[in-house]
Amino acid sequence: MPATSSAETSQRLLALLSLLQQTREWPGSRLAERLQVSERTVRRDVERLRELGYRIDGTKGRDGGYRLDAGTALPPMLFDDEQAVAIAIALKTATGTGAGIAESAGRALSTMRQVLPRRLSTRIDSLEVSAAGNGHGEVGTDVILAVDAAIRASEELRFDYRRAGEDFDDDAAPRRTQPHHLVAWSGRWYVVGWSPQSQDWRTYRADRVRPRVPNGPRFVPREIPGGDVGKFLAGRFKGSTEADEWPCRGEVILHLDARDVASYLTDAEVEPRGPGRCRVRLGSFSWAGLCASLARFDADVDVVGPVELQNAFATLAERSSRAAGTALGR
C-alpha cells in the first residue's frame, strides 16, 4: 500500500478541523466515517492538531469522542491580538459590504470564536458595531474599542477632533458626546452621539477622533431619531434632519427615453412617457443640486413641480447667462 502523501494528510487535517468546528463534540467512530479513515488514524490526526496548538478534549470509552475547546493562545494562524480584533470587526460588519456574505461571515466568526483565548473572546462578544454601506475606514482598533467601551458603559466620550487636512490641536479643550452608535458607512467609520453642548445629534468621522482618558460621566441613552441608525445616518448625509429622505424633491418631464435615464438615477423614480420622454421624480440636498442633477442629461426639462424647483431653474438660467457673457467678453 503506498504511503499517504503529506498533501493528503494536510487536507485530512483541515477536514477534521472543519468538522470539529461545526459541532461541539464528535464521536470518534463518526469522525472516522466522515473522513473515510480508521479510528486509529483519527486519533493520530487529533494528536497532530494538538501539537499544532489546537486544544482538543477527548473522552475515552466506547462512546468517547472529541471536542474543540478554547485554548490559552491563538492557534497557528499566528494572528496577534489586534489582527484578531480587526478580523472580528470585519466579520461583524460584513452585512454592509453588499457582497451577500452575511451568512458565511457569521459562520466564520463562530468558528474563530471557538479557538480564541478568553481575553479576546470576551472583548469581541461585547463589541457592538452597526454596518450600513461598505465599511472599511482606516481607523485604529484602539479607537474603535475605546469608543465601543464608552457606548457599552453609557459614559460620555471625551475626545480630540481634527479637521480635514489638519493635525490634532493638543492645546484645545476636548469635545464631549454621548456616544450611541459606531457605524461603518461607505468606506468610513462614524461615531453617532448626542452633544450636550448643542443639544442635538452629531456625527464624527472616527478616523479624526482621538479619545481622551478617562471618559466623562455616565448618561441615560436616548433613542436615535426614527429608531434606525442606518436610516438616520443616510438622512444626515442627504441633508435631512428627520429621516432618510432628501429635503428637496421634485418632478419633471425629461425629454429622453426612460432607458437612457434610469441607470443614471438609481435613487429616483423614472416612468416612460412615450418615445423620447419620461417622468422623473427625484430628490437632492438643495434645489440647485436638483437642477444640476437634471441638467447633466443635456436635454429639455418640463417642470411639473414644485414651484421651488421652477425658481431654482430660473436662478440657474440667470447664472448661466452671466457665465456665458463673461466667457464671450474675454
C-alpha positions in Angstrom: 0.0 0.0 0.0 1.5 3.4 -1.0 2.4 5.8 1.8 0.0 8.6 2.4 1.3 11.9 0.9 1.8 15.0 3.1 -0.7 16.8 0.9 -3.3 14.2 1.6 -2.5 14.3 5.3 -2.8 18.1 5.3 -6.1 18.0 3.5 -7.4 15.4 6.0 -6.3 17.5 9.0 -8.1 20.5 7.6 -11.2 18.4 7.0 -11.0 17.1 10.6 -10.6 20.6 12.0 -13.5 21.8 9.9 -15.7 19.0 11.4 -14.6 19.8 14.9 -15.5 23.5 14.4 -19.0 22.6 13.2 -20.2 20.7 16.2 -19.3 20.8 19.9 -18.5 17.1 20.2 -17.9 14.3 17.7 -17.8 10.5 18.4 -14.5 9.0 17.1 -16.4 6.5 15.1 -18.5 9.2 13.4 -15.4 11.2 12.5 -13.8 8.1 11.0 -16.9 7.5 8.9 -17.0 11.1 7.7 -13.3 11.2 6.8 -13.3 7.6 5.5 -10.4 6.5 7.6 -9.9 4.3 10.6 -10.4 5.4 14.2 -6.7 4.9 14.7 -6.0 7.5 12.0 -8.4 9.9 13.6 -6.5 9.5 16.9 -3.2 10.2 15.2 -4.7 13.3 13.4 -6.1 14.6 16.6 -2.6 14.4 18.2 -1.2 16.3 15.2 -3.7 19.1 15.7 -2.9 19.2 19.4 0.8 19.5 18.5 -0.1 22.5 16.3 -1.7 24.3 19.2 -5.3 23.3 19.0 -6.9 22.3 22.3 -9.0 19.2 21.6 -10.5 17.5 24.6 -11.2 13.7 24.3 -13.2 11.2 26.3 -12.3 7.5 26.4 -14.6 4.5 26.2 -17.0 3.1 23.7 -18.9 6.3 23.3 -15.8 8.5 23.6 -15.4 11.5 21.3 -13.5 14.7 20.6 -14.3 18.4 21.2 -12.5 21.5 20.1 -12.1 23.9 23.0 -10.7 27.4 23.5 -7.1 27.4 24.5 -4.9 30.0 26.2 -3.3 31.2 22.9 -4.4 31.7 19.3 -3.9 28.7 17.1 -1.2 28.6 14.4 -2.8 31.2 12.1 -0.4 33.4 14.1 -2.7 36.4 14.4 -1.8 38.9 17.1 -4.5 40.4 19.3 -5.1 43.5 17.1 -5.4 41.4 14.0 -7.9 39.1 15.7 -10.0 42.1 16.7 -9.7 43.5 13.2 -10.9 40.2 11.7 -13.9 40.1 14.1 -14.9 43.6 13.3 -14.7 42.9 9.6 -16.9 39.8 10.0 -19.4 41.6 12.2 -19.8 44.4 9.6 -19.9 42.0 6.6 -23.6 42.7 6.1 -22.8 46.2 5.0 -20.4 45.2 2.2 -23.1 44.4 -0.3 -21.3 41.1 -1.2 -24.0 38.8 0.1 -21.6 37.1 2.6 -23.5 37.7 5.8 -24.3 34.0 6.5 -20.7 32.9 5.6 -19.2 35.7 7.7 -21.4 34.7 10.7 -20.2 31.1 10.4 -16.6 32.2 10.1 -17.0 34.4 13.2 -18.4 31.5 15.1 -15.5 29.2 14.0 -13.0 31.8 15.0 -14.7 32.5 18.3 -14.3 28.8 19.4 -10.5 29.0 19.5 -9.9 32.5 20.8 -8.4 32.9 24.2 -10.9 34.2 26.8 -9.3 37.7 27.0 -10.2 38.2 23.3 -13.5 36.3 23.0 -14.9 38.4 25.9 -13.9 41.7 24.2 -15.3 40.6 20.8 -18.6 39.3 22.2 -19.2 42.7 23.8 -18.2 44.6 20.7 -21.4 46.2 19.2 -21.0 47.9 15.8 -23.5 48.7 13.1 -22.9 48.3 9.4 -24.6 50.5 6.8 -22.9 50.5 3.4 -19.3 49.4 2.7 -17.4 50.0 5.9 -13.6 49.7 5.9 -12.3 53.1 7.1 -8.7 53.5 8.2 -9.4 53.7 11.9 -7.1 52.1 14.6 -8.7 49.3 16.6 -7.7 51.1 19.7 -10.1 54.0 18.7 -12.9 51.5 17.8 -12.5 49.6 21.1 -12.3 52.9 23.1 -15.5 54.3 21.5 -17.3 50.9 21.9 -16.3 50.7 25.6 -17.8 54.2 26.2 -21.0 53.1 24.3 -21.4 50.0 26.4 -20.7 51.8 29.7 -23.0 54.7 28.7 -20.2 57.1 29.5 -19.6 60.4 27.8 -16.7 60.2 25.3 -14.1 62.9 25.7 -12.0 63.3 22.6 -9.9 65.5 20.4 -11.1 66.1 16.9 -9.1 67.2 13.9 -10.4 68.9 10.7 -9.7 67.6 7.3 -6.0 68.1 6.4 -5.1 69.3 9.9 -3.4 67.8 12.9 -4.8 67.5 16.4 -4.6 70.6 18.4 -3.1 69.5 21.7 -4.0 72.8 23.4 -7.7 72.7 22.5 -10.3 71.6 25.1 -11.6 68.1 24.5 -15.0 67.7 22.9 -17.8 65.7 24.6 -20.5 63.5 23.2 -22.9 60.8 24.5 -21.9 58.1 22.0 -24.8 55.8 20.9 -23.5 54.0 17.8 -20.3 53.2 16.0 -21.2 52.8 12.3 -19.4 51.7 9.2 -20.7 53.6 6.2 -19.4 53.8 2.6 -15.8 53.2 3.4 -15.6 55.2 6.7 -16.4 54.8 10.3 -18.6 57.3 12.2 -19.5 58.0 15.8 -23.1 58.9 16.2 -23.8 60.7 19.5 -25.8 63.3 21.4 -24.0 66.6 22.0 -24.8 68.0 25.5 -23.5 71.4 24.4 -25.6 71.8 21.2 -28.5 69.7 22.5 -28.6 67.9 19.1 -27.4 64.7 17.4 -23.9 64.8 15.9 -21.8 62.5 13.7 -18.0 62.4 13.8 -15.5 60.7 11.5 -13.9 58.1 13.6 -10.5 58.4 11.8 -10.4 62.0 13.1 -11.2 61.1 16.7 -8.6 60.8 19.4 -10.2 59.6 22.7 -9.2 61.2 26.0 -8.8 59.2 29.2 -10.8 59.0 31.4 -14.3 59.1 29.9 -16.8 61.6 31.2 -19.9 61.0 33.4 -22.5 58.3 32.8 -25.6 59.2 30.9 -29.0 57.7 30.1 -29.1 56.6 26.5 -31.8 58.1 24.4 -33.4 56.6 21.2 -31.9 57.5 17.9 -34.5 59.5 15.8 -36.6 57.0 13.8 -35.1 54.1 15.7 -32.7 53.0 12.9 -29.2 54.3 12.9 -28.6 53.4 9.2 -31.6 55.4 8.1 -30.7 58.3 10.4 -27.2 58.5 9.1 -28.4 58.2 5.5 -30.8 61.1 6.1 -28.0 63.3 7.6 -25.8 62.7 4.6 -28.7 63.8 2.4 -29.1 67.0 4.4 -32.2 65.9 6.2 -32.6 66.2 10.0 -35.6 63.9 10.3 -35.4 60.8 8.2 -33.7 59.0 5.3 -35.1 61.3 2.6 -34.0 64.2 0.5 -35.1 67.6 1.9 -35.8 68.8 -1.7 -37.9 66.7 -4.0 -39.3 67.5 -7.4 -41.0 66.1 -10.5 -40.2 66.8 -14.2 -40.7 65.6 -17.7 -37.3 64.8 -19.2 -37.0 64.7 -23.0 -35.2 61.4 -23.1 -36.2 57.8 -23.3 -36.6 56.2 -19.8 -34.0 53.5 -20.6 -31.4 56.2 -21.2 -32.1 57.8 -17.8 -32.9 55.1 -15.3 -29.4 53.7 -15.0 -28.0 57.1 -14.0 -30.7 57.9 -11.4 -30.6 55.0 -9.0 -32.3 57.0 -6.3 -35.2 58.2 -8.4 -38.5 57.1 -9.9 -38.4 57.0 -13.7 -41.5 56.3 -15.8 -41.7 56.1 -19.6 -44.0 58.7 -21.2 -43.7 57.7 -24.9 -40.8 58.0 -27.3 -38.1 60.4 -26.1 -39.9 61.4 -22.9 -40.0 60.2 -19.3 -41.4 61.3 -16.0 -38.7 61.6 -13.3 -39.3 62.1 -9.5 -36.1 62.6 -7.6 -34.5 64.5 -4.7 -31.4 66.3 -3.7 -29.8 68.2 -0.7 -30.8 71.6 -2.3 -32.9 72.9 -5.2 -29.8 74.0 -7.0 -28.4 70.5 -6.6 -31.6 69.0 -8.0 -31.3 71.3 -11.1 -27.7 70.2 -11.6 -28.7 66.5 -11.4 -31.2 67.1 -14.3 -29.0 69.5 -16.3 -26.3 66.9 -16.8 -28.6 64.9 -19.2 -28.2 67.7 -21.8 -32.0 67.5 -22.7 -35.1 69.7 -22.3 -36.8 69.7 -19.0 -40.5 70.5 -18.2 -41.0 71.2 -14.5 -44.1 69.6 -13.1 -43.5 70.9 -9.6 -43.0 72.2 -7.0 -42.6 76.0 -7.6 -39.3 75.9 -5.7 -37.8 73.8 -8.5 -39.1 76.3 -11.1 -37.5 79.2 -9.2 -34.2 77.2 -8.9 -34.1 76.7 -12.7 -34.8 80.4 -13.2 -31.9 81.3 -11.0 -29.7 78.7 -12.7 -30.6 80.3 -16.1 -29.6 83.7 -14.9 -26.3 82.5 -13.6 -25.7 80.5 -16.8 -26.4 83.6 -18.9 -24.0 85.7 -16.9 -21.3 83.0 -17.1 -21.8 82.8 -20.9 -21.5 86.6 -21.2 -18.3 86.5 -19.1 -16.8 84.0 -21.4 -17.8 85.9 -24.6 -16.3 89.1 -23.2 -12.8 87.7 -22.9 
